[in-house]
Structure formats: C-alpha cells, structure tokens
Amino acid sequence: MTTAERWARRLVPLALLLVWLGVGGALGPYAGKLGEVATNDQAAFLPRGAESTQVLDARKAFDQAETVPAIVVWTADGQPFTRQQQAEATRAVAALAGKPGVVGRPSPAQLSEDREAMQAVVQLEPDLGEELPAALDAVRAAAGDVPGAEAWIAGPAASQADLSDAFAGIDGLLLGVALGAVLLILLLVYRSVLLPFLIILSSVFALGLACAVVYALAERDVVRVDGQVQGILSILVIGAATDYALLLAARFREELAARGDRVAAAVAAVRRSSGAITASAATVALGLMALLASDLTNNRALGPVGAIGIVCAVLATLTFLPAVLALLGRVAYWPSRPKPPQESAEGSGVWRRAAGIVSARPRRVWVVTTLLLAVCAAFSPSLSAKGVPLDEIFVNDAPSVAAQRTLGEHFPGGSGNPAIVIADSGRAEEVTAAARSTEGVASAGAVSASGRPGSGKPLVADGRVRIDVTLKAAADSDAAKETVERLREKVHAVPGAGALVGGYTAQQYDTQLTAAHDRTLIAPIVLAVILLILTVLLRSLLVPVLLVATVGLNFLATLGVSALVFQHLLGFSGTDASVPLYGFVFLVALGVDYNIFLMSRVREEALAHGNRQGVLRGLTTTGGVITSAGVVLAATFAALMVIPLAFLVQIAFIVAFGVLLDTLVVRSLLVPALMIDIGPRAWWPSTLAREVEPHPKEREEEAAVTAPSG
C-alpha cells in the first residue's frame, strides 16, 4: 500500500465526518423550525377539481373580507333564557367590534326553539396564527358577561385553535419520544454503549438535512407542510435511517470479524449492503411519490416531502455511518466483540429454531400462516373510511368539540356551518325553493348585503348569488353528506342556474369520494413500482410477485385487526378517508423493505450454497437485525400517538402493528417457507433457477445452521 493510499484511508472517513458535523451544526435547528412554514388550514388541502373547491373560490366574491367564524353558544343555568338575556348577549358580542382580530360586527344573539341556548357568530381574521388563542379568549371573556349563562366557543376558529394546540411542541415532544424509544431498544438489543448513539446521531443528521430542504421548498411554496406531514416526516426519517443504519452496522460487524481491517470492512459493508439499502429506499420514496397522482392536496404534499426524507436517510447511512465505523472499528461495539454470523447471537438461538421449523415442514408453515393472515384480512371490509366525526377528530375531548356538541343539542345540526350554494342571480328564487324542498334541509336563504341569509335583498356578485342552506343533521354526519347529495341533485336540476354546492359537509363528502378514487388509482402504481425494483434487484420474475403478494396479504390482515381494535377497543366509528391509502403506501413499501433485506442476502448465499441453504442462511444471519429494525420502526411510528389526533393515532397503530406482523410472521415464516417449498424454480429466469441437485454438502450445512444452539 502506498503512502497516498494510507493517507486516503485516514482522510476520507475524517472528511466525511467533518462534513456531517457541519451539516448537523448548520441545518440541525431546522428540525424544530418546520412549524414556521406549516399551515393547519384544512381548506388548503381540498380536492383540486371538486365542486366544493369551486364554491370555495366563488364565495370569495361575496365576502368583503375573508374570515373564519367563531360561534358563541350560551346555555341556560336551569331556566329558559329571557329576551333581556338575549339583548345582553347581543350587546356583549357587539362590544367586540373593532377589537384585534375581529372582522365587522358580530351577529345578534339568536334563541333556540327550546329557549335553553343562544348563539351568535363572530367573524375573525383568517391568518391570526399565534394570535388566534388571544382573540378567542377575548370572545370568551365578552360572552361570559351574560348573567345566568355559560359560554362556549364552537365553529371553525375554535377547531383551528384546538388543532394548533394539538400540534404545539410537536417537534420537541415527538422527537423526544421517538428517539428515546429507539435508543432504549438499541441499548437492550445490542448491549453496546456507543453504537446506539452513533445510529441515533446518523438519523438526527438525516432529519436535520431533510427538514432544511423541506423548509426551503415550503418557504418558496414549492411544497406544502401541515402538522400531519411534519409529524410523519420526522417519524419516517428516524425510522428509515435507523433501519438502514442497523443493516449497515450488522454487515460491518461481519466484515470486521472476517477481515480485521476497519477501513476495508467499512468499504465492503457499503458495497455489499448498498444495493439492498438503496432498493429499499427506492420502494418507499417512489411509493410516496406516487401520491402525486392524488387529487387531494395533502396527499400530494406528503409525497415529495417523504421522498426527500428517505433520500436524506440513505445519504447519511451510506456516508456518515461508514466513516464513523471506519474510524472507530471495534470500539463502536464495545463492550461486545464483533463475531462472524455463525458465532453471533443473530445466527443462533431463536433464528436457528425458526430455520429448523421452516426447513422441516415448509408447506405446513406457509399454509398455516397464510390461513391465519387470511382470517385477519376477512375483517378488513368492516373498516369504515367515510371520515371521522367532529367529536372523534381529537382523542381527548377538545373544547371546540364539546361546544359543537352543545350547539347541536339546541339548534339544527348544521347551525353555524351551512351548506353554501352559488347560483345565477336570475334563478335565485328557484334555487332557494329547490333547496328548501330537499329532504334533510332545515332552512335556506340568499345572503344579503348585511351578510345574513334571508334578511333583505340578495347580494349579487359577478351575476351570482350565495344561498346558505342549514342542514338538520350535524355537518360532519353521514346523514348530512346524504343531504348534500340530494341537495346537489335538486339545485343542479334548476335550468340555467349553474348551481354549485359547497361548504364544510360538501368538502368532507368530496374528500371522501376523492380518497376512494385515489386508492384505486395509486395502489396499482405503487405495486408496479415495487415489482419493477424487486425484479431488477433479484433478477427474477416469480420472487417479486410472491413478495408483493405476501406484503399485500399482510396489509389486508392489518386492516382487519385495525378495524376490530378501532371499533371495539378505541371507540372510533371510522377512519379519515386517507388513512387506508397512507397505511397501504407505508406498509407495502416498508414491508417490502424487510423482504429486500432478507432476499438480497438469500440470493447472495444461494449463489454459493444453493437455494435451500441460501434461504436458511439468509434467515439466520439477518433474523436479528431485521427484527430489531422492525421493532425500532414500529416504536417510532407508535410515537405518533403522543399527538392527540385520531388520524395520527390510527396511522400509528396500522403501521406499527403491520410492521411487527410483517417482521415476525411474513418475513420470518411465510416467505422462507414459500421459497423452500417452491425450490430453485422461484428464481426463474435467473441462473439460480437451473439448480437441480442440492449442493454436495447442503444437508450437512443445513443441519449445522438449523441445529439448536448451546
């Protein structure tokens, strides 16, 4: 070895380490700054071509200023409200006119039919941001001056404040829980003092780089970020970077034990694991990019943001971690001692026994596991994805939910949250009459210049009028969505009216339809991408089909179990419309990850030892590291449950449970058993498929691999 080569062996790892330390120091703070460019305005995440989105644009012509309503609800303290109390409530909210954040003059207080509640609407500025809680506190204080009444705040402004509160501190809390769980698992599994911290540092550097890139793009409106995308990005990068790091660190330990030279071991580890790591990352990144085909803006937002995170995770794994391992060598594993896989815990114990079971009865193993997964999958149709009712959006009983529930007890369910019809001004009376005659409609009236429906001459803008339609059912209910369907049929039938129906309920209905369409469109794209990547990596046609089929079965089984857990344990009546799609993209792509880790090693071993021996060796040598990676990924996604939103709790459970099921059942039993039962033919048209006779010493080696340890 020349002097130049010796210097290169020392300087290249050191240079890479310094570069990443610079990246961590300069870009690390961006992991806590994404909230500055995030928006929790759900109106920005509607289907692009939906009728409700067209109404959202058209209604701006009728608003003197864009606003977000806060609905004040008063409940009586034992006695029905009097007219005097109604007048006092009107004066109380009228005093808010001109206050910071308040737009125009609040509406007069209205009595409910049972006279046990009153309501008034206060319009707030839409972009108050951190000042929104103070504005709502001012509304609450003014409303609280009515004697003998208790005041509540409902409506979009209150929901937006509760949503912001749910995401408050998401960076610190979520990262702390996720990294703490990962660190604890790694310390318990690897019994190494330094290696877990190196892996954590690698994932933190990857997250800092990803957040900096996303921040720059979001600031320039290239991508959108909301609290959900922000949380998923953090979990995805930490989980993926840790998984890839575990695979590389395990391979480095093998190479170090075999070679003794830490730099050569690092180079060999990168060379032999980079194919599986990059292929795994490509399945996740391209699977996420398939979300760009969605018509839902929040789905399209997650696609590129998640893909950026995966790319950064791979970059840190294949540059920073090898550099540190090359500099530290055996010290990284202290007090453990790197050993060849035949002597390590990963190649003995439970994984030898698992290999023995699979080897002895492969057909029985894959038939039984398939039947068990199929039984679980049979419950998947019972998972409702029609949206989450307002009172289930938050895991805890948020103030806005309690207020909305109180409002619905005394006023028509759609009070304060009407369906909005935009129609030609010349057909206003006919459209209003059609709306009033629709089953499920409580009232309908054209909005006047005063801003209230039915209180005067209709306000005309661009030759059109706005008609507010109050529904009898709660705005987030299935009954309300059915009423919107009927309302659209009625007003569309008015000739020459060009009527469009929007509003909150219509938005939920359109989102539900779009999400269902997205699932049928995006799922085949994801499967096609994964099949292509697996075919190129494994140089086979049948094995990729088997792997995708097993991961798909795992996804359906997970949905079946989730349906039972959500309905009977957690009390959810349904899921957000996008939950099944997110679950599919994450579980199928991440599930294929572990099969890639396994099958790339199986192929490597099969080239030297034959198919059967290759399967058993691949299972025993990768069993420990892949299971550790699965547990880590499940724990990181489970950390999403600290955010009290039903959407993230549901995603967390689906991915965490599905990853564990895939790791412990599909990858450990089903796939190896299928590969052994099918035999070398599974590798067609690869040269491995032409293997007919067992390797000369295959039986002896198989006995050694599958024999119980100790």
Secondary structure as the mmCIF struct_conf table of DSSP 4:
data_model
#
loop_
_struct_conf.conf_type_id
_struct_conf.id
_struct_conf.beg_label_comp_id
_struct_conf.beg_label_asym_id
_struct_conf.beg_label_seq_id
_struct_conf.end_label_comp_id
_struct_conf.end_label_asym_id
_struct_conf.end_label_seq_id
HELX_RH_AL_P HELX_RH_AL_P1 THR A 3 LEU A 27
HELX_RH_3T_P HELX_RH_3T_P1 GLY A 28 GLY A 32
TURN_TY1_P TURN_TY1_P1 LYS A 33 LYS A 33
HELX_RH_3T_P HELX_RH_3T_P2 LEU A 34 VAL A 37
HELX_RH_3T_P HELX_RH_3T_P3 GLN A 42 PHE A 45
BEND BEND1 LEU A 46 LEU A 46
STRN STRN1 PRO A 47 PRO A 47
TURN_TY1_P TURN_TY1_P2 ARG A 48 GLY A 49
HELX_RH_AL_P HELX_RH_AL_P2 GLU A 51 ALA A 58
HELX_RH_3T_P HELX_RH_3T_P4 ARG A 59 PHE A 62
BEND BEND2 GLN A 64 ALA A 65
STRN STRN2 VAL A 68 ALA A 76
BEND BEND3 ASP A 77 GLN A 79
HELX_LH_PP_P HELX_LH_PP_P1 PRO A 80 THR A 82
HELX_RH_AL_P HELX_RH_AL_P3 ARG A 83 ALA A 94
TURN_TY1_P TURN_TY1_P3 ALA A 95 GLY A 98
BEND BEND4 LYS A 99 LYS A 99
TURN_TY1_P TURN_TY1_P4 PRO A 100 GLY A 101
STRN STRN3 VAL A 102 VAL A 102
BEND BEND5 GLY A 104 GLY A 104
HELX_LH_PP_P HELX_LH_PP_P2 PRO A 106 ALA A 109
STRN STRN4 GLN A 110 LEU A 111
TURN_TY1_P TURN_TY1_P5 GLU A 113 ASP A 114
BEND BEND6 ARG A 115 GLU A 116
STRN STRN5 ALA A 117 LEU A 124
TURN_TY1_P TURN_TY1_P6 PRO A 126 ASP A 127
HELX_RH_3T_P HELX_RH_3T_P5 GLY A 129 GLU A 131
HELX_RH_AL_P HELX_RH_AL_P4 LEU A 132 ALA A 143
TURN_TY1_P TURN_TY1_P7 GLY A 144 ASP A 145
BEND BEND7 VAL A 146 VAL A 146
TURN_TY1_P TURN_TY1_P8 PRO A 147 GLY A 148
STRN STRN6 ALA A 149 ALA A 154
BEND BEND8 GLY A 155 GLY A 155
HELX_RH_AL_P HELX_RH_AL_P5 PRO A 156 PHE A 167
TURN_TY1_P TURN_TY1_P9 ALA A 168 GLY A 169
HELX_RH_AL_P HELX_RH_AL_P6 ILE A 170 TYR A 190
BEND BEND9 VAL A 193 LEU A 194
HELX_RH_AL_P HELX_RH_AL_P7 LEU A 195 GLU A 219
TURN_TY1_P TURN_TY1_P10 ARG A 220 ASP A 221
BEND BEND10 VAL A 222 VAL A 223
HELX_RH_AL_P HELX_RH_AL_P8 GLY A 227 ARG A 259
HELX_RH_AL_P HELX_RH_AL_P9 ARG A 262 MET A 289
HELX_RH_3T_P HELX_RH_3T_P6 ALA A 290 ALA A 293
BEND BEND11 ASP A 295 ASP A 295
STRN STRN7 LEU A 296 LEU A 296
HELX_RH_AL_P HELX_RH_AL_P10 THR A 297 LEU A 328
HELX_RH_3T_P HELX_RH_3T_P7 GLY A 329 TYR A 333
TURN_TY1_P TURN_TY1_P11 TRP A 334 PRO A 335
BEND BEND12 SER A 336 SER A 336
TURN_TY1_P TURN_TY1_P12 PRO A 341 GLU A 343
BEND BEND13 SER A 344 SER A 344
HELX_RH_3T_P HELX_RH_3T_P8 ALA A 345 GLY A 347
BEND BEND14 SER A 348 SER A 348
TURN_TY1_P TURN_TY1_P13 GLY A 349 GLY A 349
HELX_RH_AL_P HELX_RH_AL_P11 VAL A 350 ALA A 360
HELX_RH_AL_P HELX_RH_AL_P12 PRO A 362 ALA A 377
TURN_TY1_P TURN_TY1_P14 ALA A 378 PHE A 379
HELX_RH_3T_P HELX_RH_3T_P9 SER A 380 SER A 382
BEND BEND15 LYS A 386 LYS A 386
HELX_RH_AL_P HELX_RH_AL_P13 LEU A 390 ILE A 393
STRN STRN8 PHE A 394 PHE A 394
BEND BEND16 VAL A 395 ASN A 396
HELX_RH_AL_P HELX_RH_AL_P14 PRO A 399 HIS A 410
BEND BEND17 PHE A 411 PHE A 411
TURN_TY1_P TURN_TY1_P15 GLY A 413 GLY A 416
BEND BEND18 ASN A 417 ASN A 417
STRN STRN9 ALA A 419 ASP A 424
HELX_RH_3T_P HELX_RH_3T_P10 SER A 425 ARG A 427
HELX_RH_AL_P HELX_RH_AL_P15 ALA A 428 ARG A 436
TURN_TY1_P TURN_TY1_P16 SER A 437 SER A 437
BEND BEND19 THR A 438 THR A 438
TURN_TY1_P TURN_TY1_P17 GLU A 439 GLY A 440
STRN STRN10 VAL A 441 ALA A 446
STRN STRN11 VAL A 447 SER A 448
TURN_TY1_P TURN_TY1_P18 ALA A 449 SER A 450
BEND BEND20 GLY A 451 ARG A 452
STRN STRN12 PRO A 453 PRO A 453
TURN_TY1_P TURN_TY1_P19 GLY A 454 GLY A 454
BEND BEND21 SER A 455 LYS A 457
STRN STRN13 PRO A 458 PRO A 458
HELX_LH_PP_P HELX_LH_PP_P3 LEU A 459 LEU A 459
STRN STRN14 VAL A 460 ALA A 461
TURN_TY1_P TURN_TY1_P20 ASP A 462 GLY A 463
STRN STRN15 ARG A 464 LEU A 471
BEND BEND22 LYS A 472 ALA A 473
TURN_TY1_P TURN_TY1_P21 ALA A 475 ASP A 476
BEND BEND23 SER A 477 SER A 477
HELX_RH_AL_P HELX_RH_AL_P16 ASP A 478 HIS A 492
TURN_TY1_P TURN_TY1_P22 ALA A 493 ALA A 493
BEND BEND24 VAL A 494 VAL A 494
TURN_TY1_P TURN_TY1_P23 PRO A 495 GLY A 496
STRN STRN16 LEU A 500 GLY A 502
BEND BEND25 GLY A 503 GLY A 503
HELX_RH_AL_P HELX_RH_AL_P17 TYR A 504 LEU A 538
TURN_TY1_P TURN_TY1_P24 ARG A 539 ARG A 539
BEND BEND26 LEU A 541 LEU A 541
HELX_RH_AL_P HELX_RH_AL_P18 LEU A 542 HIS A 568
TURN_TY1_P TURN_TY1_P25 LEU A 569 LEU A 569
BEND BEND27 LEU A 570 LEU A 570
BEND BEND28 SER A 573 SER A 573
TURN_TY1_P TURN_TY1_P26 ALA A 577 SER A 578
HELX_RH_AL_P HELX_RH_AL_P19 VAL A 579 HIS A 609
HELX_RH_AL_P HELX_RH_AL_P20 ASN A 611 ALA A 638
HELX_RH_3T_P HELX_RH_3T_P11 ALA A 639 VAL A 642
BEND BEND29 ILE A 643 ILE A 643
STRN STRN17 LEU A 645 LEU A 645
HELX_RH_AL_P HELX_RH_AL_P21 ALA A 646 LEU A 661
HELX_RH_PI_P HELX_RH_PI_P1 ASP A 662 LEU A 670
HELX_RH_AL_P HELX_RH_AL_P22 VAL A 671 ILE A 678
HELX_RH_3T_P HELX_RH_3T_P12 GLY A 679 TRP A 683
TURN_TY1_P TURN_TY1_P27 TRP A 684 PRO A 685
BEND BEND30 SER A 686 SER A 686
HELX_RH_3T_P HELX_RH_3T_P13 THR A 687 ARG A 690
BEND BEND31 GLU A 693 GLU A 693
HELX_LH_PP_P HELX_LH_PP_P4 PRO A 694 HIS A 695
TURN_TY1_P TURN_TY1_P28 PRO A 696 LYS A 697
HELX_RH_AL_P HELX_RH_AL_P23 GLU A 698 THR A 706
BEND BEND32 ALA A 707 ALA A 707
HELX_LH_PP_P HELX_LH_PP_P5 PRO A 708 SER A 709
#
